[in-house]
Amino acid sequence: AYNNEIEQTDLLERLEIARLRFAEDPVIHRIAGITYTELQLTEQATQCFERSLELNPNAIETAVEYAALQSKA
């Protein structure tokens, strides 16, 4: 859990920088998706999981996490 808005904003900025820097790495997008899910940012999590699965369609863990997100939404 992130205690304050500043920490959360910093985390989100670092996540987006990592996603841009490592745009072709499905693991980065998966980690971002997990983080956005924990922060209840469903739209962003969806985009991250979809991008991760585009890059690695055989990633079972990512597909399961994405399905869990969709079932909550």
N, CA, C and O atoms as a Maestro MAE file, in Angstrom:
{
 s_m_m2io_version
 :::
 2.0.0
}

f_m_ct {
 s_m_title
 :::
 protein
 m_atom[292] {
  # First column is atom index #
  i_m_mmod_type
  r_m_x_coord
  r_m_y_coord
  r_m_z_coord
  i_m_residue_number
  s_m_chain_name
  s_m_pdb_residue_name
  s_m_pdb_atom_name
  i_m_atomic_number
  :::
  1 25 0.856 -1.185 0.000 1 A "ALA " " N  " 7
  2 3 0.000 0.000 0.000 1 A "ALA " " CA " 6
  3 2 0.898 1.243 0.000 1 A "ALA " " C  " 6
  4 15 1.933 1.291 0.664 1 A "ALA " " O  " 8
  5 25 0.472 2.215 -0.749 2 A "TYR " " N  " 7
  6 3 1.246 3.455 -0.840 2 A "TYR " " CA " 6
  7 2 0.580 4.495 0.045 2 A "TYR " " C  " 6
  8 15 -0.607 4.792 -0.091 2 A "TYR " " O  " 8
  9 25 1.385 5.047 0.964 3 A "ASN " " N  " 7
  10 3 0.848 5.863 2.043 3 A "ASN " " CA " 6
  11 2 0.318 7.207 1.590 3 A "ASN " " C  " 6
  12 15 -0.633 7.734 2.168 3 A "ASN " " O  " 8
  13 25 0.924 7.758 0.570 4 A "ASN " " N  " 7
  14 3 0.445 9.080 0.204 4 A "ASN " " CA " 6
  15 2 0.469 9.270 -1.303 4 A "ASN " " C  " 6
  16 15 1.044 8.489 -2.061 4 A "ASN " " O  " 8
  17 25 -0.174 10.330 -1.682 5 A "GLU " " N  " 7
  18 3 -0.348 10.620 -3.104 5 A "GLU " " CA " 6
  19 2 0.986 10.882 -3.811 5 A "GLU " " C  " 6
  20 15 1.144 10.536 -4.982 5 A "GLU " " O  " 8
  21 25 1.926 11.480 -3.118 6 A "ILE " " N  " 7
  22 3 3.226 11.788 -3.725 6 A "ILE " " CA " 6
  23 2 3.957 10.495 -4.072 6 A "ILE " " C  " 6
  24 15 4.506 10.367 -5.166 6 A "ILE " " O  " 8
  25 25 3.967 9.535 -3.145 7 A "GLU " " N  " 7
  26 3 4.613 8.253 -3.424 7 A "GLU " " CA " 6
  27 2 3.942 7.557 -4.602 7 A "GLU " " C  " 6
  28 15 4.615 7.001 -5.469 7 A "GLU " " O  " 8
  29 25 2.613 7.592 -4.628 8 A "GLN " " N  " 7
  30 3 1.878 6.932 -5.714 8 A "GLN " " CA " 6
  31 2 2.163 7.612 -7.039 8 A "GLN " " C  " 6
  32 15 2.376 6.932 -8.043 8 A "GLN " " O  " 8
  33 25 2.172 8.926 -7.067 9 A "THR " " N  " 7
  34 3 2.456 9.664 -8.295 9 A "THR " " CA " 6
  35 2 3.865 9.348 -8.787 9 A "THR " " C  " 6
  36 15 4.078 9.155 -9.984 9 A "THR " " O  " 8
  37 25 4.822 9.295 -7.870 10 A "ASP " " N  " 7
  38 3 6.204 8.968 -8.226 10 A "ASP " " CA " 6
  39 2 6.284 7.561 -8.817 10 A "ASP " " C  " 6
  40 15 6.960 7.344 -9.823 10 A "ASP " " O  " 8
  41 25 5.605 6.622 -8.200 11 A "LEU " " N  " 7
  42 3 5.586 5.251 -8.693 11 A "LEU " " CA " 6
  43 2 5.006 5.192 -10.104 11 A "LEU " " C  " 6
  44 15 5.567 4.536 -10.982 11 A "LEU " " O  " 8
  45 25 3.895 5.869 -10.319 12 A "LEU " " N  " 7
  46 3 3.248 5.840 -11.635 12 A "LEU " " CA " 6
  47 2 4.129 6.479 -12.701 12 A "LEU " " C  " 6
  48 15 4.179 6.000 -13.834 12 A "LEU " " O  " 8
  49 25 4.814 7.544 -12.350 13 A "GLU " " N  " 7
  50 3 5.732 8.172 -13.303 13 A "GLU " " CA " 6
  51 2 6.869 7.221 -13.665 13 A "GLU " " C  " 6
  52 15 7.233 7.103 -14.835 13 A "GLU " " O  " 8
  53 25 7.430 6.544 -12.666 14 A "ARG " " N  " 7
  54 3 8.525 5.611 -12.927 14 A "ARG " " CA " 6
  55 2 8.049 4.419 -13.756 14 A "ARG " " C  " 6
  56 15 8.781 3.922 -14.612 14 A "ARG " " O  " 8
  57 25 6.841 3.970 -13.504 15 A "LEU " " N  " 7
  58 3 6.272 2.878 -14.299 15 A "LEU " " CA " 6
  59 2 6.163 3.263 -15.763 15 A "LEU " " C  " 6
  60 15 6.542 2.489 -16.643 15 A "LEU " " O  " 8
  61 25 5.648 4.449 -16.027 16 A "GLU " " N  " 7
  62 3 5.468 4.883 -17.413 16 A "GLU " " CA " 6
  63 2 6.814 5.100 -18.110 16 A "GLU " " C  " 6
  64 15 6.947 4.818 -19.301 16 A "GLU " " O  " 8
  65 25 7.801 5.594 -17.379 17 A "ILE " " N  " 7
  66 3 9.142 5.739 -17.954 17 A "ILE " " CA " 6
  67 2 9.696 4.370 -18.327 17 A "ILE " " C  " 6
  68 15 10.267 4.200 -19.404 17 A "ILE " " O  " 8
  69 25 9.528 3.400 -17.443 18 A "ALA " " N  " 7
  70 3 10.012 2.038 -17.727 18 A "ALA " " CA " 6
  71 2 9.284 1.449 -18.929 18 A "ALA " " C  " 6
  72 15 9.906 0.796 -19.767 18 A "ALA " " O  " 8
  73 25 7.975 1.669 -19.026 19 A "ARG " " N  " 7
  74 3 7.215 1.137 -20.159 19 A "ARG " " CA " 6
  75 2 7.694 1.749 -21.474 19 A "ARG " " C  " 6
  76 15 7.727 1.065 -22.496 19 A "ARG " " O  " 8
  77 25 8.059 3.012 -21.457 20 A "LEU " " N  " 7
  78 3 8.570 3.658 -22.669 20 A "LEU " " CA " 6
  79 2 9.975 3.168 -22.995 20 A "LEU " " C  " 6
  80 15 10.286 2.876 -24.150 20 A "LEU " " O  " 8
  81 25 10.814 3.079 -21.982 21 A "ARG " " N  " 7
  82 3 12.206 2.686 -22.187 21 A "ARG " " CA " 6
  83 2 12.323 1.239 -22.657 21 A "ARG " " C  " 6
  84 15 13.164 0.912 -23.494 21 A "ARG " " O  " 8
  85 25 11.476 0.384 -22.111 22 A "PHE " " N  " 7
  86 3 11.517 -1.048 -22.431 22 A "PHE " " CA " 6
  87 2 10.220 -1.464 -23.120 22 A "PHE " " C  " 6
  88 15 9.577 -2.440 -22.734 22 A "PHE " " O  " 8
  89 25 9.856 -0.706 -24.140 23 A "ALA " " N  " 7
  90 3 8.554 -0.872 -24.800 23 A "ALA " " CA " 6
  91 2 8.333 -2.253 -25.387 23 A "ALA " " C  " 6
  92 15 7.189 -2.673 -25.564 23 A "ALA " " O  " 8
  93 25 9.403 -2.963 -25.692 24 A "GLU " " N  " 7
  94 3 9.277 -4.289 -26.306 24 A "GLU " " CA " 6
  95 2 9.450 -5.426 -25.295 24 A "GLU " " C  " 6
  96 15 9.558 -6.587 -25.688 24 A "GLU " " O  " 8
  97 25 9.478 -5.110 -24.025 25 A "ASP " " N  " 7
  98 3 9.654 -6.125 -22.978 25 A "ASP " " CA " 6
  99 2 8.302 -6.430 -22.330 25 A "ASP " " C  " 6
  100 15 7.766 -5.597 -21.599 25 A "ASP " " O  " 8
  101 25 7.749 -7.618 -22.591 26 A "PRO " " N  " 7
  102 3 6.428 -7.937 -22.051 26 A "PRO " " CA " 6
  103 2 6.387 -7.973 -20.525 26 A "PRO " " C  " 6
  104 15 5.338 -7.728 -19.929 26 A "PRO " " O  " 8
  105 25 7.518 -8.277 -19.888 27 A "VAL " " N  " 7
  106 3 7.541 -8.358 -18.424 27 A "VAL " " CA " 6
  107 2 7.307 -6.985 -17.800 27 A "VAL " " C  " 6
  108 15 6.611 -6.875 -16.790 27 A "VAL " " O  " 8
  109 25 7.876 -5.949 -18.386 28 A "ILE " " N  " 7
  110 3 7.673 -4.585 -17.881 28 A "ILE " " CA " 6
  111 2 6.186 -4.229 -17.920 28 A "ILE " " C  " 6
  112 15 5.647 -3.678 -16.960 28 A "ILE " " O  " 8
  113 25 5.537 -4.544 -19.021 29 A "HIS " " N  " 7
  114 3 4.109 -4.234 -19.148 29 A "HIS " " CA " 6
  115 2 3.278 -5.059 -18.167 29 A "HIS " " C  " 6
  116 15 2.289 -4.572 -17.618 29 A "HIS " " O  " 8
  117 25 3.687 -6.316 -17.948 30 A "ARG " " N  " 7
  118 3 2.983 -7.172 -16.988 30 A "ARG " " CA " 6
  119 2 3.109 -6.607 -15.573 30 A "ARG " " C  " 6
  120 15 2.120 -6.537 -14.843 30 A "ARG " " O  " 8
  121 25 4.309 -6.209 -15.187 31 A "ILE " " N  " 7
  122 3 4.522 -5.632 -13.852 31 A "ILE " " CA " 6
  123 2 3.693 -4.357 -13.691 31 A "ILE " " C  " 6
  124 15 3.091 -4.129 -12.642 31 A "ILE " " O  " 8
  125 25 3.666 -3.541 -14.724 32 A "ALA " " N  " 7
  126 3 2.854 -2.321 -14.672 32 A "ALA " " CA " 6
  127 2 1.374 -2.687 -14.520 32 A "ALA " " C  " 6
  128 15 0.653 -2.054 -13.750 32 A "ALA " " O  " 8
  129 25 0.928 -3.700 -15.248 33 A "GLY " " N  " 7
  130 3 -0.461 -4.135 -15.136 33 A "GLY " " CA " 6
  131 2 -0.812 -4.587 -13.734 33 A "GLY " " C  " 6
  132 15 -1.877 -4.254 -13.214 33 A "GLY " " O  " 8
  133 25 0.081 -5.343 -13.125 34 A "ILE " " N  " 7
  134 3 -0.134 -5.795 -11.749 34 A "ILE " " CA " 6
  135 2 -0.215 -4.600 -10.805 34 A "ILE " " C  " 6
  136 15 -1.090 -4.538 -9.940 34 A "ILE " " O  " 8
  137 25 0.695 -3.662 -10.976 35 A "THR " " N  " 7
  138 3 0.725 -2.480 -10.111 35 A "THR " " CA " 6
  139 2 -0.537 -1.647 -10.276 35 A "THR " " C  " 6
  140 15 -1.139 -1.230 -9.287 35 A "THR " " O  " 8
  141 25 -0.940 -1.402 -11.518 36 A "TYR " " N  " 7
  142 3 -2.164 -0.640 -11.754 36 A "TYR " " CA " 6
  143 2 -3.379 -1.365 -11.174 36 A "TYR " " C  " 6
  144 15 -4.293 -0.725 -10.655 36 A "TYR " " O  " 8
  145 25 -3.393 -2.694 -11.262 37 A "THR " " N  " 7
  146 3 -4.494 -3.457 -10.676 37 A "THR " " CA " 6
  147 2 -4.549 -3.227 -9.172 37 A "THR " " C  " 6
  148 15 -5.621 -3.001 -8.611 37 A "THR " " O  " 8
  149 25 -3.385 -3.287 -8.519 38 A "GLU " " N  " 7
  150 3 -3.333 -3.066 -7.067 38 A "GLU " " CA " 6
  151 2 -3.813 -1.673 -6.694 38 A "GLU " " C  " 6
  152 15 -4.395 -1.477 -5.627 38 A "GLU " " O  " 8
  153 25 -3.570 -0.704 -7.571 39 A "LEU " " N  " 7
  154 3 -4.001 0.680 -7.324 39 A "LEU " " CA " 6
  155 2 -5.429 0.937 -7.820 39 A "LEU " " C  " 6
  156 15 -5.924 2.062 -7.758 39 A "LEU " " O  " 8
  157 25 -6.072 -0.110 -8.305 40 A "GLN " " N  " 7
  158 3 -7.442 -0.049 -8.807 40 A "GLN " " CA " 6
  159 2 -7.585 0.912 -9.988 40 A "GLN " " C  " 6
  160 15 -8.588 1.613 -10.122 40 A "GLN " " O  " 8
  161 25 -6.563 0.929 -10.835 41 A "LEU " " N  " 7
  162 3 -6.580 1.728 -12.057 41 A "LEU " " CA " 6
  163 2 -6.797 0.761 -13.222 41 A "LEU " " C  " 6
  164 15 -5.863 0.395 -13.935 41 A "LEU " " O  " 8
  165 25 -8.048 0.364 -13.389 42 A "THR " " N  " 7
  166 3 -8.410 -0.726 -14.284 42 A "THR " " CA " 6
  167 2 -8.073 -0.440 -15.741 42 A "THR " " C  " 6
  168 15 -7.561 -1.315 -16.440 42 A "THR " " O  " 8
  169 25 -8.353 0.766 -16.204 43 A "GLU " " N  " 7
  170 3 -8.095 1.087 -17.612 43 A "GLU " " CA " 6
  171 2 -6.607 0.971 -17.945 43 A "GLU " " C  " 6
  172 15 -6.235 0.394 -18.967 43 A "GLU " " O  " 8
  173 25 -5.764 1.524 -17.074 44 A "GLN " " N  " 7
  174 3 -4.322 1.449 -17.296 44 A "GLN " " CA " 6
  175 2 -3.829 0.002 -17.206 44 A "GLN " " C  " 6
  176 15 -2.992 -0.423 -18.001 44 A "GLN " " O  " 8
  177 25 -4.351 -0.746 -16.237 45 A "ALA " " N  " 7
  178 3 -3.957 -2.151 -16.085 45 A "ALA " " CA " 6
  179 2 -4.319 -2.932 -17.339 45 A "ALA " " C  " 6
  180 15 -3.528 -3.745 -17.817 45 A "ALA " " O  " 8
  181 25 -5.500 -2.691 -17.866 46 A "THR " " N  " 7
  182 3 -5.951 -3.372 -19.080 46 A "THR " " CA " 6
  183 2 -4.982 -3.105 -20.229 46 A "THR " " C  " 6
  184 15 -4.579 -4.032 -20.932 46 A "THR " " O  " 8
  185 25 -4.610 -1.851 -20.419 47 A "GLN " " N  " 7
  186 3 -3.683 -1.500 -21.496 47 A "GLN " " CA " 6
  187 2 -2.345 -2.214 -21.332 47 A "GLN " " C  " 6
  188 15 -1.764 -2.686 -22.309 47 A "GLN " " O  " 8
  189 25 -1.864 -2.291 -20.109 48 A "CYS " " N  " 7
  190 3 -0.568 -2.936 -19.849 48 A "CYS " " CA " 6
  191 2 -0.636 -4.432 -20.119 48 A "CYS " " C  " 6
  192 15 0.244 -4.984 -20.779 48 A "CYS " " O  " 8
  193 25 -1.673 -5.092 -19.614 49 A "PHE " " N  " 7
  194 3 -1.794 -6.532 -19.847 49 A "PHE " " CA " 6
  195 2 -1.964 -6.831 -21.334 49 A "PHE " " C  " 6
  196 15 -1.384 -7.789 -21.845 49 A "PHE " " O  " 8
  197 25 -2.753 -6.019 -22.027 50 A "GLU " " N  " 7
  198 3 -2.946 -6.248 -23.462 50 A "GLU " " CA " 6
  199 2 -1.632 -6.093 -24.223 50 A "GLU " " C  " 6
  200 15 -1.334 -6.886 -25.116 50 A "GLU " " O  " 8
  201 25 -0.850 -5.080 -23.875 51 A "ARG " " N  " 7
  202 3 0.439 -4.875 -24.543 51 A "ARG " " CA " 6
  203 2 1.384 -6.036 -24.239 51 A "ARG " " C  " 6
  204 15 2.081 -6.516 -25.133 51 A "ARG " " O  " 8
  205 25 1.413 -6.485 -23.000 52 A "SER " " N  " 7
  206 3 2.269 -7.601 -22.632 52 A "SER " " CA " 6
  207 2 1.894 -8.849 -23.429 52 A "SER " " C  " 6
  208 15 2.770 -9.574 -23.900 52 A "SER " " O  " 8
  209 25 0.603 -9.097 -23.579 53 A "LEU " " N  " 7
  210 3 0.150 -10.271 -24.318 53 A "LEU " " CA " 6
  211 2 0.384 -10.126 -25.822 53 A "LEU " " C  " 6
  212 15 0.582 -11.125 -26.514 53 A "LEU " " O  " 8
  213 25 0.365 -8.904 -26.330 54 A "GLU " " N  " 7
  214 3 0.735 -8.684 -27.738 54 A "GLU " " CA " 6
  215 2 2.177 -9.129 -27.972 54 A "GLU " " C  " 6
  216 15 2.493 -9.773 -28.972 54 A "GLU " " O  " 8
  217 25 3.038 -8.771 -27.028 55 A "LEU " " N  " 7
  218 3 4.465 -9.068 -27.155 55 A "LEU " " CA " 6
  219 2 4.777 -10.531 -26.873 55 A "LEU " " C  " 6
  220 15 5.706 -11.096 -27.451 55 A "LEU " " O  " 8
  221 25 4.003 -11.141 -25.988 56 A "ASN " " N  " 7
  222 3 4.228 -12.545 -25.641 56 A "ASN " " CA " 6
  223 2 2.876 -13.229 -25.437 56 A "ASN " " C  " 6
  224 15 2.412 -13.360 -24.304 56 A "ASN " " O  " 8
  225 25 2.246 -13.664 -26.526 57 A "PRO " " N  " 7
  226 3 0.904 -14.247 -26.439 57 A "PRO " " CA " 6
  227 2 0.844 -15.560 -25.656 57 A "PRO " " C  " 6
  228 15 -0.244 -15.999 -25.283 57 A "PRO " " O  " 8
  229 25 1.973 -16.184 -25.402 58 A "ASN " " N  " 7
  230 3 1.995 -17.455 -24.685 58 A "ASN " " CA " 6
  231 2 2.249 -17.311 -23.186 58 A "ASN " " C  " 6
  232 15 2.479 -18.307 -22.500 58 A "ASN " " O  " 8
  233 25 2.210 -16.096 -22.679 59 A "ALA " " N  " 7
  234 3 2.482 -15.862 -21.258 59 A "ALA " " CA " 6
  235 2 1.236 -16.206 -20.437 59 A "ALA " " C  " 6
  236 15 0.317 -15.398 -20.306 59 A "ALA " " O  " 8
  237 25 1.230 -17.395 -19.901 60 A "ILE " " N  " 7
  238 3 0.060 -17.879 -19.164 60 A "ILE " " CA " 6
  239 2 -0.211 -17.033 -17.923 60 A "ILE " " C  " 6
  240 15 -1.363 -16.708 -17.636 60 A "ILE " " O  " 8
  241 25 0.842 -16.674 -17.184 61 A "GLU " " N  " 7
  242 3 0.646 -15.880 -15.965 61 A "GLU " " CA " 6
  243 2 -0.024 -14.554 -16.287 61 A "GLU " " C  " 6
  244 15 -0.930 -14.121 -15.575 61 A "GLU " " O  " 8
  245 25 0.418 -13.915 -17.348 62 A "THR " " N  " 7
  246 3 -0.160 -12.625 -17.744 62 A "THR " " CA " 6
  247 2 -1.616 -12.801 -18.140 62 A "THR " " C  " 6
  248 15 -2.466 -11.993 -17.764 62 A "THR " " O  " 8
  249 25 -1.907 -13.845 -18.891 63 A "ALA " " N  " 7
  250 3 -3.281 -14.094 -19.313 63 A "ALA " " CA " 6
  251 2 -4.189 -14.328 -18.110 63 A "ALA " " C  " 6
  252 15 -5.329 -13.862 -18.094 63 A "ALA " " O  " 8
  253 25 -3.696 -15.040 -17.113 64 A "VAL " " N  " 7
  254 3 -4.487 -15.305 -15.906 64 A "VAL " " CA " 6
  255 2 -4.731 -14.007 -15.134 64 A "VAL " " C  " 6
  256 15 -5.849 -13.749 -14.686 64 A "VAL " " O  " 8
  257 25 -3.690 -13.198 -14.981 65 A "GLU " " N  " 7
  258 3 -3.847 -11.915 -14.269 65 A "GLU " " CA " 6
  259 2 -4.817 -10.995 -15.009 65 A "GLU " " C  " 6
  260 15 -5.623 -10.301 -14.389 65 A "GLU " " O  " 8
  261 25 -4.731 -10.997 -16.324 66 A "TYR " " N  " 7
  262 3 -5.634 -10.176 -17.134 66 A "TYR " " CA " 6
  263 2 -7.078 -10.668 -16.988 66 A "TYR " " C  " 6
  264 15 -8.001 -9.864 -16.862 66 A "TYR " " O  " 8
  265 25 -7.264 -11.977 -17.006 67 A "ALA " " N  " 7
  266 3 -8.606 -12.538 -16.847 67 A "ALA " " CA " 6
  267 2 -9.179 -12.189 -15.458 67 A "ALA " " C  " 6
  268 15 -10.365 -11.884 -15.326 67 A "ALA " " O  " 8
  269 25 -8.329 -12.239 -14.441 68 A "ALA " " N  " 7
  270 3 -8.774 -11.887 -13.097 68 A "ALA " " CA " 6
  271 2 -9.196 -10.420 -13.041 68 A "ALA " " C  " 6
  272 15 -10.196 -10.085 -12.406 68 A "ALA " " O  " 8
  273 25 -8.450 -9.564 -13.692 69 A "LEU " " N  " 7
  274 3 -8.795 -8.139 -13.740 69 A "LEU " " CA " 6
  275 2 -10.155 -7.959 -14.425 69 A "LEU " " C  " 6
  276 15 -11.009 -7.216 -13.941 69 A "LEU " " O  " 8
  277 25 -10.343 -8.636 -15.541 70 A "GLN " " N  " 7
  278 3 -11.590 -8.510 -16.281 70 A "GLN " " CA " 6
  279 2 -12.773 -9.022 -15.464 70 A "GLN " " C  " 6
  280 15 -13.865 -8.461 -15.544 70 A "GLN " " O  " 8
  281 25 -12.574 -10.064 -14.692 71 A "SER " " N  " 7
  282 3 -13.677 -10.616 -13.908 71 A "SER " " CA " 6
  283 2 -14.082 -9.681 -12.780 71 A "SER " " C  " 6
  284 15 -15.231 -9.705 -12.339 71 A "SER " " O  " 8
  285 25 -13.139 -8.847 -12.301 72 A "LYS " " N  " 7
  286 3 -13.448 -7.869 -11.253 72 A "LYS " " CA " 6
  287 2 -14.162 -6.646 -11.802 72 A "LYS " " C  " 6
  288 15 -14.973 -6.019 -11.122 72 A "LYS " " O  " 8
  289 25 -13.838 -6.319 -13.060 73 A "ALA " " N  " 7
  290 3 -14.339 -5.070 -13.643 73 A "ALA " " CA " 6
  291 2 -15.826 -5.155 -13.966 73 A "ALA " " C  " 6
  292 15 -16.406 -4.189 -14.463 73 A "ALA " " O  " 8
  :::
 }
 m_bond[291] {
  # First column is bond index #
  i_m_from
  i_m_to
  i_m_order
  :::
  1 1 2 1
  2 2 3 1
  3 3 4 2
  4 3 5 1
  5 5 6 1
  6 6 7 1
  7 7 8 2
  8 7 9 1
  9 9 10 1
  10 10 11 1
  11 11 12 2
  12 11 13 1
  13 13 14 1
  14 14 15 1
  15 15 16 2
  16 15 17 1
  17 17 18 1
  18 18 19 1
  19 19 20 2
  20 19 21 1
  21 21 22 1
  22 22 23 1
  23 23 24 2
  24 23 25 1
  25 25 26 1
  26 26 27 1
  27 27 28 2
  28 27 29 1
  29 29 30 1
  30 30 31 1
  31 31 32 2
  32 31 33 1
  33 33 34 1
  34 34 35 1
  35 35 36 2
  36 35 37 1
  37 37 38 1
  38 38 39 1
  39 39 40 2
  40 39 41 1
  41 41 42 1
  42 42 43 1
  43 43 44 2
  44 43 45 1
  45 45 46 1
  46 46 47 1
  47 47 48 2
  48 47 49 1
  49 49 50 1
  50 50 51 1
  51 51 52 2
  52 51 53 1
  53 53 54 1
  54 54 55 1
  55 55 56 2
  56 55 57 1
  57 57 58 1
  58 58 59 1
  59 59 60 2
  60 59 61 1
  61 61 62 1
  62 62 63 1
  63 63 64 2
  64 63 65 1
  65 65 66 1
  66 66 67 1
  67 67 68 2
  68 67 69 1
  69 69 70 1
  70 70 71 1
  71 71 72 2
  72 71 73 1
  73 73 74 1
  74 74 75 1
  75 75 76 2
  76 75 77 1
  77 77 78 1
  78 78 79 1
  79 79 80 2
  80 79 81 1
  81 81 82 1
  82 82 83 1
  83 83 84 2
  84 83 85 1
  85 85 86 1
  86 86 87 1
  87 87 88 2
  88 87 89 1
  89 89 90 1
  90 90 91 1
  91 91 92 2
  92 91 93 1
  93 93 94 1
  94 94 95 1
  95 95 96 2
  96 95 97 1
  97 97 98 1
  98 98 99 1
  99 99 100 2
  100 99 101 1
  101 101 102 1
  102 102 103 1
  103 103 104 2
  104 103 105 1
  105 105 106 1
  106 106 107 1
  107 107 108 2
  108 107 109 1
  109 109 110 1
  110 110 111 1
  111 111 112 2
  112 111 113 1
  113 113 114 1
  114 114 115 1
  115 115 116 2
  116 115 117 1
  117 117 118 1
  118 118 119 1
  119 119 120 2
  120 119 121 1
  121 121 122 1
  122 122 123 1
  123 123 124 2
  124 123 125 1
  125 125 126 1
  126 126 127 1
  127 127 128 2
  128 127 129 1
  129 129 130 1
  130 130 131 1
  131 131 132 2
  132 131 133 1
  133 133 134 1
  134 134 135 1
  135 135 136 2
  136 135 137 1
  137 137 138 1
  138 138 139 1
  139 139 140 2
  140 139 141 1
  141 141 142 1
  142 142 143 1
  143 143 144 2
  144 143 145 1
  145 145 146 1
  146 146 147 1
  147 147 148 2
  148 147 149 1
  149 149 150 1
  150 150 151 1
  151 151 152 2
  152 151 153 1
  153 153 154 1
  154 154 155 1
  155 155 156 2
  156 155 157 1
  157 157 158 1
  158 158 159 1
  159 159 160 2
  160 159 161 1
  161 161 162 1
  162 162 163 1
  163 163 164 2
  164 163 165 1
  165 165 166 1
  166 166 167 1
  167 167 168 2
  168 167 169 1
  169 169 170 1
  170 170 171 1
  171 171 172 2
  172 171 173 1
  173 173 174 1
  174 174 175 1
  175 175 176 2
  176 175 177 1
  177 177 178 1
  178 178 179 1
  179 179 180 2
  180 179 181 1
  181 181 182 1
  182 182 183 1
  183 183 184 2
  184 183 185 1
  185 185 186 1
  186 186 187 1
  187 187 188 2
  188 187 189 1
  189 189 190 1
  190 190 191 1
  191 191 192 2
  192 191 193 1
  193 193 194 1
  194 194 195 1
  195 195 196 2
  196 195 197 1
  197 197 198 1
  198 198 199 1
  199 199 200 2
  200 199 201 1
  201 201 202 1
  202 202 203 1
  203 203 204 2
  204 203 205 1
  205 205 206 1
  206 206 207 1
  207 207 208 2
  208 207 209 1
  209 209 210 1
  210 210 211 1
  211 211 212 2
  212 211 213 1
  213 213 214 1
  214 214 215 1
  215 215 216 2
  216 215 217 1
  217 217 218 1
  218 218 219 1
  219 219 220 2
  220 219 221 1
  221 221 222 1
  222 222 223 1
  223 223 224 2
  224 223 225 1
  225 225 226 1
  226 226 227 1
  227 227 228 2
  228 227 229 1
  229 229 230 1
  230 230 231 1
  231 231 232 2
  232 231 233 1
  233 233 234 1
  234 234 235 1
  235 235 236 2
  236 235 237 1
  237 237 238 1
  238 238 239 1
  239 239 240 2
  240 239 241 1
  241 241 242 1
  242 242 243 1
  243 243 244 2
  244 243 245 1
  245 245 246 1
  246 246 247 1
  247 247 248 2
  248 247 249 1
  249 249 250 1
  250 250 251 1
  251 251 252 2
  252 251 253 1
  253 253 254 1
  254 254 255 1
  255 255 256 2
  256 255 257 1
  257 257 258 1
  258 258 259 1
  259 259 260 2
  260 259 261 1
  261 261 262 1
  262 262 263 1
  263 263 264 2
  264 263 265 1
  265 265 266 1
  266 266 267 1
  267 267 268 2
  268 267 269 1
  269 269 270 1
  270 270 271 1
  271 271 272 2
  272 271 273 1
  273 273 274 1
  274 274 275 1
  275 275 276 2
  276 275 277 1
  277 277 278 1
  278 278 279 1
  279 279 280 2
  280 279 281 1
  281 281 282 1
  282 282 283 1
  283 283 284 2
  284 283 285 1
  285 285 286 1
  286 286 287 1
  287 287 288 2
  288 287 289 1
  289 289 290 1
  290 290 291 1
  291 291 292 2
  :::
 }
}
